C-alpha cells in the first residue's frame, strides 16, 4: 500500500515515527513536511533523534497568518498528492498542516486517515479546535486515542468511521524515556537535580499575544520556590522582547534555547512539576508521571484532569502557583490511552482497507 504522511510540527514528528516504523515492513510510505516548523531546533533535530527518514518533500511554507498558511500548504501539497497517487493520506493532530492535508486528500478522493481524532477543547477561539473538528468530518478513518474521544465522535455521528486505537504518543514516550535516560545529559548540563525544578513551556498565541497573560504567568513562575526552566519558543521570545518583558522573564525563570526531543523528555521526567500550554506536553507529563499545570482554561486531554494529574490554571498567578506548589496527584494513575501498541493497531487499520 502507498501511504502519504503529512507532518509539519514537532508533536507530529513524534507521533509519526512509531507509525512509520510499524508501516515499514509491508507498506511504502512517503513523508511530506509542510515546513510549518522550520527552525532546526523545532524541526531538523527531531528527524535526527527519531531516526526518521528525511522527508521526500519539504513544502517550505514557513510562518504566516492561519488562512494564508493553510492555503499555501494546500496549494503546494495538491500536486504532490496528484503525483504520488497514494492509497491513503495520514494526518496527525490539529495543526494547520493537519487541516491542509485532510482537505487536499478529500478533494483528491484519497482515503484520509486522522490519527488522534475525536479530541475537543470546546473552545472555538482556538484555531486548533477548528482544525480538529473539520479534519474529523472530512476524514475517512478516525483513529481515536481514548474512549472519551470515541464517545465524542459518536455524538457527532461519526462512529461508523471511528476506530479506538490508543495513542501513538504513548508508543513514542516509552521508547524515548529509556533512550533519554541513557543518552541525555541535559540535566547535568543545566546544573539541575531531579525533582528540584519546574519545567515550563509557553507558546500558544493566546498567552504570547496577550502581554497581561504573559506577565501573570511569569509572575507565577517568579513566586514559586523551585527553579523554573523555560525553553523559549521563537514566538515567545519575540513577544517577550516586543512587550519589554525580557528582564522580567530572566528574573522569573532560567531561559534556555529549544531542546531536542530526547533532552526534553529527560527534563520532563526529572521535573517536580511542569507548567505548559501545550496539549502534547500535558499528555507526555501524564505518561511520565509528572504533575502538570496547564496554562489554559480548558484542555482536549480531559482524561488527565479527571485522573487528578493535570490542573487547569489559565493565566491566573494564584492558580498557577497553587498547582506548582500544592498539586498532589493520586498514587494510582489510570491508562486511558492504551498499552503502547497504537502504531501497530493503526497499521492494521490501514492494511484492512
LINUR-V595304 format. One line per field, one symbol per residue. psi: psi as a letter, one per 30 degrees, with the letter a starting at -180 (. if undefined). burial: b if it has 24 or more other ideal C-beta (glycine too) atoms within 12 Angstrom, else e. A space follows every 10 residues. Layout:
# LINUR-V595304
psi: ???
burial: ???
This chain:
# LINUR-V595304
psi: kkkjkklfle feeeefeeee effeefljkk kkjfgejfke ffdeeeeeef hkkkkfkjfh eaklleeeee eeeeefeefe eeefhlfkkk lkbgleeeee eeeeeeeghk jkjjkhlgkk fgjffkeeee eeeeeefflf kjjkfleeee eeeefgggff gkkjfakffe eeeeeeeeee eefkgeeeeg hlkkgglkkk kjfkeeeffj eeeeeeeeee efflflkkkj kjkeeeeeee eeghgeeeee efljkllkll eeeeeeeeef kelkklgkee eeeeeeeghj kkjkhlflkf ifeeeefgfk kjfbgkeeee eeefffkjll fkklifgagg geeeeeeeee ff.
burial: bebbbbbbbb bbbbbbbbbb bbbeeebebb bbbbbbbbee bbbbbbbebb ebbebebbbe bbeeeeeebb ebbbebbbeb beebebbbbb bbbbbbbbbb bbbbbbebeb bbbbbbbbbb beeeebbbbb bbbbbbbbbb bbbbbbbbbb ebbeebebee bbbbbbbbbb bbbbbbbeeb eeebebbeeb ebeeeebbbb bbbbbbbbee eebbbbbbbb bbbbebbbbb bbbbbbbebb eeeebeebbe ebbbbbbbbb bbbbbbbbbb bbbbbbbbbb bbbbbbbbbb bbbbbbebbb bbbbbebebb bbbbbbbebb bebbbebebe eeeebbbbeb ebbbbbbebb eee
